[in-house]
């Protein structure tokens, strides 16, 4: 039976932001003008808001999908599909219509998939012809024997029903990240088939500067932005014996780049190493700023009494750390954590934007 559905049950945060921003600046309700083109191939990637197909000639085509993408059939790895889109092809173009032409045999596939990508969907063979298992990932706000409250990235806390058939990892507790597999639409009351615990991901950041002060418990490092950061040294910090006051050092840390961050490692950087250190545009940095203006392609924020511009694109991610806000609240006047590459003075690219709660 032919079934048409919306792929956007798992909503892309970026797609949602772009819809909001576009709606604010345009009165066009329809899609962009242009001719419809089609690519055909085998599905080799299916993630939250991206599908990739491999054409018969070996070329891989990547498409973004959103709430306006129509899908006819089951979007499963190995299926042969045709993807229609408006205008000329470019990587990440929005898919207008996806039609399954031939379904692969999924009967031998593992329930948890064969890849190590924890963020890739793992659809399983449905128990009924018209059923598809979807998932959503979020923060556990409450969990009992019969229900779970999950804060999703769209800012809404969903109520998930746990019944006698639900399989729940014992590590799933309040405050942890969990992935809820369910049938049907993502609505309050949906019944979980499985609830998986998702271990926290740790990102190691680093920055380089001149050591201004050093004790057994702290280090002061003068960074290129003119600020001297206070770095905490604990029993787990590995510190090079060559690090002394006046030398150049590189501090590795897992927290935001702010006073009090705990160093995992502190390396001595020689003059020769400084010549081969990564260029500023390759460093991953994070700062707290206030939004002055934001569009689909750039962010303007205030920093040291100046207005700075950061570039945005389809790879920029967005999240909300305020339980009382949603992605639509990322607007002028709000404070955010901005993770970026590049240099504040010479140009920067935004990797991630986290909306902070309003200070009381």
Secondary structure, DSSP 4 states (H G I P E B T S, - for coil): ---EEEGGGS--HHHHHHHHHHHHH----SPPP--EEEEEEEEEEE-SSEEEEE-TTS-EEEEE--TT-EEES---TT-EEEEEEESS--TTEEEEEEEEEE----TT--TT-SS--TTS------SSTT--EEEEEEEEEEE-SSEEEEEETTS-EEEEE--TT-EE-TT--TTSEEEEEEES-S-TTEEEEEEEEEPPP---EEEEEEEEEE-SSEEEEE-TTS-EEEEE--TT-EE-TT--TTSEEEEEESS-SSTTPBEEEEEEE-HHHHHTSPPGGG-EEEEEEEEEEE-SSEEEEEETTEEEEEE--TT-EEEE--TT--GGG--TT-EEEEEEEEETTTEEEEEEEEEPPPP-
